[in-house]
Amino acid sequence: MTATSAAPTDRARSRARTGGPDEGSSWLEHVLGWTLVVVVAMFVTQVGWL
């Protein structure tokens, strides 16, 4: 692969943002996200789904 053929891919990747958190997001977001995962898992096991 040459630098010329890789350039359009890099440009497309930088434009294709999904609106998710940045790579350098704060630790609070990670803690809250994992807390949500644990709460949902506890709820699912209590209800008996899956």
C-alpha positions as CSV (number, residue, x, y, z in Angstrom):
1,M,0.0,0.0,0.0
2,T,1.4,3.4,-0.9
3,A,0.9,6.7,0.9
4,T,-1.3,7.9,-1.9
5,S,-3.7,5.0,-1.6
6,A,-3.9,5.3,2.2
7,A,-4.7,9.0,2.2
8,P,-8.4,8.8,1.2
9,T,-8.9,6.1,3.9
10,D,-7.4,8.4,6.6
11,R,-9.5,11.3,5.4
12,A,-12.7,9.3,5.4
13,R,-12.0,7.9,8.9
14,S,-11.5,11.4,10.3
15,R,-14.9,12.5,8.9
16,A,-16.8,9.4,10.0
17,R,-17.4,10.4,13.6
18,T,-20.2,8.7,15.4
19,G,-20.6,11.2,18.2
20,G,-19.3,8.9,20.9
21,P,-16.9,10.0,23.6
22,D,-13.4,11.1,22.7
23,E,-10.4,8.9,23.3
24,G,-9.3,11.2,26.2
25,S,-12.6,11.2,28.0
26,S,-12.6,11.5,31.8
27,W,-12.5,8.6,34.2
28,L,-15.9,9.6,35.5
29,E,-17.5,8.6,32.2
30,H,-15.9,5.2,32.4
31,V,-16.9,4.7,36.0
32,L,-20.5,5.7,35.3
33,G,-20.6,3.5,32.2
34,W,-19.4,0.4,34.0
35,T,-21.8,1.1,36.9
36,L,-24.6,1.2,34.4
37,V,-23.5,-2.2,33.0
38,V,-23.4,-3.7,36.4
39,V,-26.9,-2.3,37.3
40,V,-28.4,-3.7,34.1
41,A,-26.8,-7.1,34.7
42,M,-28.1,-7.2,38.2
43,F,-31.6,-6.3,37.0
44,V,-31.5,-8.9,34.2
45,T,-30.5,-11.6,36.7
46,Q,-33.2,-10.6,39.2
47,V,-35.9,-10.6,36.6
48,G,-34.7,-13.8,35.1
49,W,-34.5,-12.8,31.4
50,L,-32.2,-14.7,29.2
